């Protein structure tokens, strides 16, 4: 038996803009129709580390599913005598 795989995660484009040396007035002109999200360097680093942890976790889950699937197929083959 082949287990169905989950739908892939869609890749949605995110546009990042860095404003590090603009004056407040210049910054406000640039972001008049945009939400402003600010991260200090440490939080930006944490965001990257969290994404890496999520990727690792998903890869580990995929390996577990493959291992269980292999065990299931082997057990099914033994039962059916193939």
Phi and psi in degrees as a GROMACS rama.xvg file:
@    title "Ramachandran Plot"
@    xaxis  label "Phi"
@    yaxis  label "Psi"
@TYPE xy
-103.531  120.042  UNK-2
-77.6289  139.15  UNK-3
-69.9039  144.057  UNK-4
-87.4749  150.624  UNK-5
-69.3178  158.518  UNK-6
-60.123  140.398  UNK-7
-64.518  154.749  UNK-8
-78.2256  124.873  UNK-9
-68.9996  140.932  UNK-10
-91.0627  114.166  UNK-11
-103.36  132.274  UNK-12
-70.1992  135.156  UNK-13
-122.461  127.707  UNK-14
-98.2243  119.495  UNK-15
-102.996  133.333  UNK-16
-126.463  136.546  UNK-17
-109.703  124.24  UNK-18
-122.495  93.4321  UNK-19
-107.805  -24.8894  UNK-20
-127.056  25.8188  UNK-21
-89.7134  151.448  UNK-22
-72.8431  163.724  UNK-23
-58.7844  -41.7301  UNK-24
-64.2819  -45.8822  UNK-25
-64.0951  -37.9363  UNK-26
-64.5432  -44.4135  UNK-27
-62.585  -35.3433  UNK-28
-65.226  -36.849  UNK-29
-72.6925  -27.354  UNK-30
-115.67  27.6819  UNK-31
-60.9458  -32.0844  UNK-32
-115.866  28.0545  UNK-33
-133.075  146.04  UNK-34
-78.0555  142.002  UNK-35
-105.091  124.715  UNK-36
-121.097  123.967  UNK-37
-116.546  138.033  UNK-38
-131.284  133.957  UNK-39
-76.3364  159.24  UNK-40
-51.9708  -41.1187  UNK-41
-64.0716  -40.7883  UNK-42
-68.3427  -35.8675  UNK-43
-62.7646  -42.8134  UNK-44
-61.8335  -43.1817  UNK-45
-61.6479  -38.2631  UNK-46
-60.787  -45.1719  UNK-47
-63.645  -41.985  UNK-48
-65.5056  -38.9359  UNK-49
-64.2718  -43.0928  UNK-50
-62.5615  -38.47  UNK-51
-64.9442  -39.4438  UNK-52
-63.8886  -41.0549  UNK-53
-63.1552  -43.5624  UNK-54
-61.3502  -45.5811  UNK-55
-60.3108  -44.1161  UNK-56
-62.0854  -44.8703  UNK-57
-62.7034  -43.2451  UNK-58
-61.8703  -39.5399  UNK-59
-65.9615  -41.6292  UNK-60
-62.7306  -41.0668  UNK-61
-61.9561  -40.6648  UNK-62
-64.1267  -39.4458  UNK-63
-64.6908  -43.2608  UNK-64
-62.0065  -44.2936  UNK-65
-60.5483  -41.2316  UNK-66
-65.3743  -45.7425  UNK-67
-64.4457  -39.0703  UNK-68
-62.7896  -42.5153  UNK-69
-62.6517  -44.8547  UNK-70
-61.0612  -41.3083  UNK-71
-64.3307  -45.2821  UNK-72
-63.6164  -43.5811  UNK-73
-63.7155  -42.0852  UNK-74
-66.0679  -38.7217  UNK-75
-65.7562  -38.8972  UNK-76
-64.4525  -40.5653  UNK-77
-64.2709  -40.6339  UNK-78
-68.0029  -41.6339  UNK-79
-83.2287  -9.48206  UNK-80
80.581  20.0044  UNK-81
